């Protein structure tokens, strides 16, 4: 069985290498057929692995030993259980849809083969991450995903903004990765192993262990968990390490879908869920997770309201939804977080690929204020985009409703510190999610056709037929239709086994004695239909309705509301709460100034002028003075010998 499972990550890797090396030398269809074939194999085998896990199958084996040093053994191995199998299916399915979509979206790009090579390599890296059974392999997949995302975000490397965006993503993630590697180092030192199962087995013996940090005693488990969570914050873009994700929209739309829906940003959520036995041991740690997630959910949702770039609105939506998942982790609802990760993967991939279809139809114009009325010209895109939006905002009977509603309920029942704040933050987030989602939908697909006016300004001779928006090709719309189905149905079908069943038993650990909200959550569930009908009397639904209604008033009915009193807040929002300015002025410029100080003051003046050149000048000075002693007269030398002998005798007599 191990050999079969090894094929899952290797098939996209082989495809990536083949296309990367020979793509330009072979007919163009090889560049997409080979990667699609590789990802299809990975998807089929991932589905087979998931099927086996439903019947109790679990594999935890070493593939090979990478390195032995002292008493430590570093291995490459696979852990395939229900948690990793779900992630494998999500990654490979979304990747397959993106591969198919890319055939048409990137058909005229000179880097066609290179792009397919990169996204297949991306899939391989993510599979290695979620299938790992130890921290070494996790770190390999973690860094490989970061590297390939750097290449993909900066795919159009001649665009300065793309290069700035990929460098920003790379550097911000290094901050998170520093925390991750510290956590892994602490685990290696205290536990003596990097194997997940061994770490969890040795956990009880170290629960009372404390370490001294900054003259303060702190629980070792809390410290390790906090370091690991910093890594998760970087990958899953939690405040304040979120700043790279909106800028990643500079990459091609297919990679936006791949990063946001199924791969890089979900890695942090997966890591915390996998480490649930460790996180469950510290309420302090869980409170930190709750607060960070709640701040991200509400603050990033608000930022989505003021965006006009169609991709950036969806990007801020991703940030907000990642906040929901993080809050679920903080209240020990790990299975609920993974469930929302699952539903979010489908409807968010649908929204991003739908946005790409709109961009193609609008001849690569991404400003939603210059669109309008596209439903008439792009009916398939409009309908599937509406399904994705309804799922995102948590409309009853849609997939997003079941996962988001369950998160809010779990938070409401939690007694962990910070849960009350998180509950109200998530409720407010529901309102803003509904508002910006339907602001986007109304401005793009409904109302006045504003692109007419935009085109006429550019062309006084009027519009040509080819300048009208148009529906995308079948290769573009097929993935949209396929993704629309799970965006509606998968939540309804899977909530009972994944959240309230025994699906994750033995693979996700919850301390029910200390975190009773999970047990209470199950007692409140009476079936999917009851859950949907009961929601009619709950606050989240009416917050959602309020958001839709306000968007309808402002952008369909054109009701004029004076928002001048909000202009100071608007300036803060446009400035991204000052995060970018702070990073530029204090961190980036601070590092540059510090580097300049090291270069000019330390390196040039102290090291070069004082130490290196100063030592030379000192030797030259003393040698010049000592040279005067070499007069050539014998009586001078005799005089110095007598003086020296006198000093020696004086020294020995005095001692």
RAGI-V604582 format. One record per pair of residues at least 4 apart in sequence whose ideal C-beta (glycine too) atoms are under 8 Angstrom apart, sorted by sequence separation. I is the first residue (numbers start at 1). J is the second residue. If there is no record, write none. Layout:
i=[I:I]
j=[J:J]
This chain:
i=[1:2:3:6:7:9:10:11:12:13:14:15:16:17:18:19:22:26:28:29:30:31:32:33:34:35:36:37:38:39:40:41:42:43:44:45:46:47:48:49:50:51:53:68:80:81:82:83:84:85:86:87:88:89:90:91:92:93:94:95:96:97:98:99:101:102:103:111:112:113:114:115:116:117:118:119:120:121:122:123:124:125:126:127:128:132:133:134:135:136:137:138:139:140:141:142:143:144:145:146:147:148:149:150:151:159:160:161:162:163:164:165:166:167:168:169:170:171:172:173:174:175:176:177:178:179:180:181:182:183:184:185:186:187:188:195:196:197:198:199:202:203:212:218:219:220:221:222:223:224:225:226:227:228:229:230:231:232:233:237:238:242:243:244:251:252:253:254:255:256:257:258:259:262:263:266:267:268:269:270:271:272:275:276:277:282:283:284:285:286:287:288:289:290:291:292:293:294:295:296:297:298:299:300:301:303:308:309:310:311:312:313:314:315:316:317:318:319:320:321:322:323:324:325:326:327:329:333:334:335:336:337:338:339:340:341:342:343:344:345:346:347:348:349:350:351:352:353:354:355:356:357:358:360:362:367:373:374:375:378:379:380:381:382:383:384:385:386:387:388:389:391:394:397:399:400:401:402:403:404:405:406:407:408:409:410:415:418:419:420:421:422:423:424:425:426:427:428:429:430:431:432:433:434:435:436:437:438:439:440:441:442:443:450:451:452:453:454:455:456:459:463:472:473:474:476:477:478:479:480:481:483:484:485:486:488:489:490:491:494:495:496:497:504:511:512:516:517:518:519:520:521:526:527:528:529:530:531:534:538:539:540:541:542:543:544:545:546:547:548:549:550:551:552:553:554:563:566:567:568:569:570:571:573:576:578:579:580:581:582:583:584:585:586:587:588:589:590:591:592:593:594:595:596:597:598:599:600:601:602:603:604:605:606:607:608:609:610:611:612:613:614:615:616:617:618:619:620:621:622:623:624:626:633:634:635:636:637:638:639:640:641:642:643:644:645:646:647:648:649:650:651:18:26:52:53:68:69:79:80:106:107:132:157:188:193:194:212:213:218:233:237:251:258:259:260:307:308:328:329:359:365:390:395:396:414:441:442:459:463:472:495:496:498:510:526:535:536:551:552:554:572:575:582:583:584:585:597:598:599:600:601:602:603:604:605:606:607:608:609:631:67:68:106:109:131:132:156:157:187:188:193:211:212:232:259:279:280:307:328:359:365:394:395:456:471:497:498:512:525:535:553:572:575:23:67:155:187:191:210:211:234:237:249:272:279:359:374:375:391:393:394:412:456:512:554:563:629:22:23:49:65:66:80:129:132:154:191:210:233:237:248:251:328:329:362:374:390:391:392:411:455:459:510:526:553:65:66:106:128:129:132:153:154:193:210:211:304:307:328:362:391:65:66:184:192:209:210:213:279:390:391:394:19:64:65:129:130:154:191:209:230:248:326:387:394:411:412:452:629:19:63:64:128:129:153:154:187:209:211:304:325:328:362:411:455:62:63:102:128:129:153:154:303:304:358:361:62:63:102:127:152:206:207:19:62:63:126:129:151:191:206:245:301:325:408:411:18:19:61:125:128:129:150:153:190:300:301:303:304:324:325:358:361:60:61:99:102:149:150:272:361:60:203:408:451:15:16:59:60:125:126:150:190:300:301:321:325:407:408:15:59:60:99:124:125:149:150:245:300:358:361:59:60:98:99:357:15:16:58:59:125:298:301:408:500:12:15:57:58:121:122:125:146:296:297:300:321:358:14:15:95:146:296:297:357:13:298:500:12:122:296:297:404:499:11:12:53:95:121:122:146:296:297:321:354:358:11:53:54:95:237:295:53:235:236:293:294:297:496:11:12:118:122:190:235:236:238:293:296:297:318:354:355:11:49:92:146:236:293:317:354:496:50:53:91:235:236:293:496:8:9:52:118:119:235:236:293:294:495:7:8:11:118:143:186:190:234:292:293:314:317:350:351:354:7:50:91:92:142:232:233:293:350:49:50:91:232:235:290:293:394:492:495:8:115:118:186:187:231:232:289:290:293:314:350:351:393:7:8:50:142:186:289:314:350:351:46:49:50:88:91:232:291:394:5:115:231:232:289:290:347:348:393:4:8:114:139:183:186:289:290:311:314:347:350:351:392:393:46:47:88:139:183:288:46:87:88:183:228:229:287:4:5:111:183:184:228:286:311:347:348:393:46:139:182:183:286:310:346:347:392:393:42:43:46:84:286:84:179:180:183:228:179:180:182:183:310:311:343:389:43:135:179:310:389:42:43:179:180:181:225:228:279:80:179:180:347:389:43:79:135:178:179:180:280:347:389:39:42:43:78:79:135:225:239:265:269:346:347:5:78:79:176:177:179:180:224:225:238:242:260:268:272:77:78:175:176:179:238:256:260:311:313:386:39:40:77:176:225:229:239:269:273:276:310:343:344:385:2:6:39:77:176:177:221:225:239:265:269:272:309:310:343:1:136:176:238:242:253:256:260:268:276:309:310:2:75:135:175:176:226:229:233:237:256:308:309:343:344:385:386:36:39:76:77:134:174:221:222:225:229:239:249:269:308:340:343:385:2:75:76:134:135:173:221:239:273:308:342:74:75:133:134:172:173:222:226:249:272:36:133:219:222:229:249:339:340:382:35:36:133:221:273:339:340:176:219:272:273:175:246:249:340:32:248:336:339:340:378:173:269:270:172:246:269:32:66:245:246:336:337:374:375:32:62:172:173:270:321:336:372:374:375:6:61:172:269:368:371:372:373:5:60:245:246:333:371:372:373:203:207:245:333:336:369:371:372:373:5:168:169:203:266:317:368:372:373:2:168:169:368:372:373:200:242:333:372:373:169:196:200:203:333:372:165:168:169:199:266:328:331:371:372:8:32:324:327:331:370:371:31:35:39:42:237:369:370:31:35:38:165:166:237:325:328:331:332:12:164:165:261:262:324:328:331:8:28:32:35:39:165:166:238:261:327:332:370:28:31:35:42:165:166:237:238:261:331:164:165:236:330:358:365:261:262:399:400:162:238:260:261:330:331:399:403:23:24:142:146:161:162:236:260:330:362:365:398:399:402:406:23:145:236:381:398:399:401:402:23:159:257:261:331:377:378:380:381:397:399:400:257:260:330:377:378:379:380:399:403:20:23:142:377:378:384:398:399:402:406:19:20:23:153:156:377:378:153:156:257:327:374:385:388:397:154:155:156:256:257:381:384:388:391:19:20:153:154:155:380:384:387:391:19:153:327:149:152:253:254:257:327:381:384:388:416:17:152:155:253:256:380:384:387:391:16:19:20:380:383:387:414:415:16:153:253:254:324:415:152:253:414:16:363:413:15:16:324:149:152:153:253:323:13:152:362:410:413:12:13:16:361:410:413:447:12:320:361:434:438:442:446:447:149:361:430:434:437:438:442:446:12:13:361:410:413:433:434:12:320:360:409:427:431:434:435:439:443:320:427:430:431:434:435:438:442:10:357:430:433:434:437:438:442:9:12:149:357:406:409:428:431:432:435:436:439:72:317:360:427:431:435:439:79:430:434:438:9:77:79:145:146:8:9:145:317:357:72:74:75:316:317:356:357:71:72:290:9:72:145:8:313:353:357:290:294:142:297:5:141:290:314:353:354:402:405:290:291:294:298:301:305:313:353:290:294:297:298:301:304:287:290:293:297:304:307:402:286:287:291:295:298:302:305:310:350:353:405:287:290:291:294:298:301:305:401:290:294:297:301:304:408:122:138:283:350:405:283:298:305:310:349:350:401:119:301:397:405:119:122:126:347:396:404:60:115:118:126:346:350:396:126:129:115:119:396:123:130:346:347:396:122:126:129:346:109:343:343:346:396:106:394:105:343:394:105:106:342:343:105:395:102:394:393:102:339:342:101:393:339:393:98:101:339:342:98:98:339:97:98:338:339:94:95:335:336:94:335:338:94:95:94:95:335:93:94:335:334:338:91:90:91:335:334:90:334:332:87:332:87:332:331:333:332:333:336:331:332:83:333:83:83:280:280:281:280:283:276:277:276:276:280:273:280:90:94:98:105:86:90:94:97:101:83:90:94:98:101:105:86:97:306:306:305:306:303:302:303:303:299:200:246:243:243:242:243:240:243:104:104:104:105:103:104:101:100:101:100:101:100:98:97:97:97:86:82:83:82:83:81:82:83:81:58:54:58]
j=[5:6:7:10:11:13:14:15:16:17:18:19:20:21:22:23:26:30:32:33:34:35:36:37:38:39:40:41:42:43:44:45:46:47:48:49:50:51:52:53:54:55:57:72:84:85:86:87:88:89:90:91:92:93:94:95:96:97:98:99:100:101:102:103:105:106:107:115:116:117:118:119:120:121:122:123:124:125:126:127:128:129:130:131:132:136:137:138:139:140:141:142:143:144:145:146:147:148:149:150:151:152:153:154:155:163:164:165:166:167:168:169:170:171:172:173:174:175:176:177:178:179:180:181:182:183:184:185:186:187:188:189:190:191:192:199:200:201:202:203:206:207:216:222:223:224:225:226:227:228:229:230:231:232:233:234:235:236:237:241:242:246:247:248:255:256:257:258:259:260:261:262:263:266:267:270:271:272:273:274:275:276:279:280:281:286:287:288:289:290:291:292:293:294:295:296:297:298:299:300:301:302:303:304:305:307:312:313:314:315:316:317:318:319:320:321:322:323:324:325:326:327:328:329:330:331:333:337:338:339:340:341:342:343:344:345:346:347:348:349:350:351:352:353:354:355:356:357:358:359:360:361:362:364:366:371:377:378:379:382:383:384:385:386:387:388:389:390:391:392:393:395:398:401:403:404:405:406:407:408:409:410:411:412:413:414:419:422:423:424:425:426:427:428:429:430:431:432:433:434:435:436:437:438:439:440:441:442:443:444:445:446:447:454:455:456:457:458:459:460:463:467:476:477:478:480:481:482:483:484:485:487:488:489:490:492:493:494:495:498:499:500:501:508:515:516:520:521:522:523:524:525:530:531:532:533:534:535:538:542:543:544:545:546:547:548:549:550:551:552:553:554:555:556:557:558:567:570:571:572:573:574:575:577:580:582:583:584:585:586:587:588:589:590:591:592:593:594:595:596:597:598:599:600:601:602:603:604:605:606:607:608:609:610:611:612:613:614:615:616:617:618:619:620:621:622:623:624:625:626:627:628:630:637:638:639:640:641:642:643:644:645:646:647:648:649:650:651:652:653:654:655:23:31:57:58:73:74:84:85:111:112:137:162:193:198:199:217:218:223:238:242:256:263:264:265:312:313:333:334:364:370:395:400:401:419:446:447:464:468:477:500:501:503:515:531:540:541:556:557:559:577:580:587:588:589:590:602:603:604:605:606:607:608:609:610:611:612:613:614:636:73:74:112:115:137:138:162:163:193:194:199:217:218:238:265:285:286:313:334:365:371:400:401:462:477:503:504:518:531:541:559:578:581:30:74:162:194:198:217:218:241:244:256:279:286:366:381:382:398:400:401:419:463:519:561:570:636:30:31:57:73:74:88:137:140:162:199:218:241:245:256:259:336:337:370:382:398:399:400:419:463:467:518:534:561:74:75:115:137:138:141:162:163:202:219:220:313:316:337:371:400:75:76:194:202:219:220:223:289:400:401:404:30:75:76:140:141:165:202:220:241:259:337:398:405:422:423:463:640:31:75:76:140:141:165:166:199:221:223:316:337:340:374:423:467:75:76:115:141:142:166:167:316:317:371:374:76:77:116:141:166:220:221:34:77:78:141:144:166:206:221:260:316:340:423:426:34:35:77:141:144:145:166:169:206:316:317:319:320:340:341:374:377:77:78:116:119:166:167:289:378:78:221:426:469:34:35:78:79:144:145:169:209:319:320:340:344:426:427:35:79:80:119:144:145:169:170:265:320:378:381:80:81:119:120:378:37:38:80:81:147:320:323:430:522:35:38:80:81:144:145:148:169:319:320:323:344:381:38:39:119:170:320:321:381:38:323:525:38:148:322:323:430:525:38:39:80:122:148:149:173:323:324:348:381:385:39:81:82:123:265:323:82:264:265:322:323:326:525:41:42:148:152:220:265:266:268:323:326:327:348:384:385:42:80:123:177:267:324:348:385:527:82:85:123:267:268:325:528:41:42:85:151:152:268:269:326:327:528:41:42:45:152:177:220:224:268:326:327:348:351:384:385:388:42:85:126:127:177:267:268:328:385:85:86:127:268:271:326:329:430:528:531:45:152:155:223:224:268:269:326:327:330:351:387:388:430:45:46:88:180:224:327:352:388:389:85:88:89:127:130:271:330:433:45:155:271:272:329:330:387:388:433:45:49:155:180:224:227:330:331:352:355:388:391:392:433:434:88:89:130:181:225:330:89:130:131:226:271:272:330:48:49:155:227:228:272:330:355:391:392:437:91:184:227:228:331:355:391:392:437:438:88:89:92:130:332:131:226:227:230:275:227:228:230:231:358:359:391:437:92:184:228:359:438:92:93:229:230:231:275:278:329:131:230:231:398:440:95:131:187:230:231:232:332:399:441:92:95:96:131:132:188:278:292:318:322:399:400:59:132:133:230:231:233:234:278:279:292:296:314:322:326:132:133:230:231:234:293:311:315:366:368:441:95:96:133:232:281:285:295:325:329:332:366:399:400:441:59:63:96:134:233:234:278:282:296:322:326:329:366:367:400:59:194:234:296:300:311:314:318:326:334:367:368:61:134:194:234:235:285:288:292:296:315:367:368:402:403:444:445:96:99:136:137:194:234:281:282:285:289:299:309:329:368:400:403:445:63:136:137:195:196:234:282:300:334:369:403:136:137:195:196:234:235:284:288:311:334:99:196:282:285:292:312:402:403:445:99:100:197:285:337:403:404:241:284:337:338:241:312:315:406:99:315:403:406:407:445:241:337:338:241:315:338:102:136:315:316:406:407:444:445:103:133:243:244:341:392:407:443:445:446:78:133:244:341:440:443:444:445:78:133:318:319:406:444:445:446:277:281:319:407:410:443:445:446:447:80:243:244:278:341:392:443:447:448:78:244:245:444:448:449:277:319:410:449:450:247:274:278:281:411:450:244:247:248:278:345:407:410:450:451:88:112:404:407:411:450:451:112:116:120:123:318:450:451:113:117:120:247:248:319:407:410:413:414:95:247:248:344:345:407:411:414:92:112:116:119:123:249:250:322:345:411:416:454:113:116:120:127:250:251:322:323:346:416:250:251:322:416:444:451:348:349:486:487:250:326:348:349:418:419:487:491:112:113:231:235:250:251:325:349:419:451:454:487:488:491:495:113:235:326:471:488:489:491:492:114:250:348:352:422:468:469:471:472:488:490:491:349:352:422:469:470:471:472:491:495:113:116:235:470:471:477:491:492:495:499:113:114:117:247:250:471:472:248:251:352:422:469:480:483:492:250:251:252:352:353:477:480:484:487:116:117:250:251:252:477:481:484:488:117:251:425:248:251:352:353:356:426:480:483:487:515:117:252:255:353:356:480:484:487:491:117:120:121:481:484:488:515:516:118:255:355:356:426:517:255:356:517:120:467:517:120:121:429:255:258:259:359:429:120:259:469:517:520:120:121:124:469:518:521:555:121:429:470:543:547:551:555:556:259:471:540:544:547:548:552:556:123:124:472:521:524:544:545:124:432:472:521:539:543:546:547:551:555:433:540:543:544:547:548:551:555:124:471:544:547:548:551:552:556:124:127:264:472:521:524:543:546:547:550:551:554:188:433:476:543:547:551:555:196:547:551:555:127:195:197:263:264:127:128:264:436:476:192:194:195:436:437:476:477:192:193:411:131:194:267:131:436:476:480:414:418:267:422:131:267:416:440:479:480:528:531:417:418:421:425:428:432:440:480:418:422:425:426:429:432:416:419:422:426:433:436:531:416:417:421:425:428:432:435:440:480:483:535:418:421:422:425:429:432:436:532:422:426:429:433:436:540:255:271:416:483:538:417:432:439:444:483:484:535:254:436:532:540:255:258:262:483:532:540:197:252:255:263:483:487:533:264:267:254:258:535:263:270:486:487:536:263:267:270:487:252:486:487:490:541:252:540:252:490:541:253:254:490:491:254:544:252:544:544:254:491:494:254:547:494:548:254:257:495:498:255:257:498:257:258:498:499:257:258:498:499:258:499:504:261:262:262:263:503:262:263:504:504:508:262:262:263:508:508:266:510:510:266:511:270:515:515:517:517:518:521:517:518:270:521:273:274:509:510:511:511:514:508:509:509:510:514:508:515:341:345:349:356:338:342:346:349:353:338:345:349:353:356:360:342:353:570:573:573:574:573:573:576:577:577:509:576:576:579:579:580:579:583:472:473:475:476:475:476:475:475:476:478:479:479:479:479:482:483:498:503:504:504:507:506:507:508:507:506:503:507]
